[in-house]
Amino acid sequence: MLLTDLRTIYERDPAARNWLEVLFCYPGFQALLFHRLAHRLHKTKIPFIPRFMSHLSRFLTGIEIHPGAVIGKGVFIDHGMGVVIGETAVVGDYALIYQGVTLGGTGKESGKRHPTIGSHVVVGAGAKVLGNIYIGDRVRIGAGSVVLRNVPSNTTVVGIPGRVTRQNNLSINVLDHDQMRDVEAEVIRALFERVKALEKQLEHLETQPSYLPTLENDQTTDDGKNNTDLMIAEFLDGAGI
């Protein structure tokens, strides 16, 4: 598993030049080394020592991982300052986690109270994934997002609260952060266009009271709703999450 972690860092970080630099200068890798040992001791129910190792690791790396958390192989915590991973969290293989990420609880649950992250997931800087929820495989979570509900596989999630903005991530490079959609801007633009269309209607009504034009640039779907209505409804309802 150690070799897999090293190989993953070389593949995903162009700044990684040699194994000695990774070993001594990458806090994410160091935190995982501490955690894997602490987790092994935690499973044997040894008291105090695993938690103390976790505390020491946080002091040295700025990354807090509870000894009870399950971390898969090939996980890369990039930079890592401020990352918090809770006791019952599960992180799948080859996940990529940036600085400031929290995989935490909501404070309202007992037992399994932290998220389960699938394989090949990217969690952007400052994102918060909270509660006993499941994040599917190959999901991309945008920076600063707050995810509170289950997320299906092969999707992209952005915003507060997190909303699905892309339904198929299979052809997207995990490091192409510029491909994230700005859902809020799209909805605001749609509402702006709707207001302009309504203003045109009012102008026509003032000049031709018997004439009532239809909204422009909106195609009606089979259920009677136009595309703009559907986009706004999905945004308000969580966009499929």
Disulfide bonds with the S-S distance in Angstrom:
none
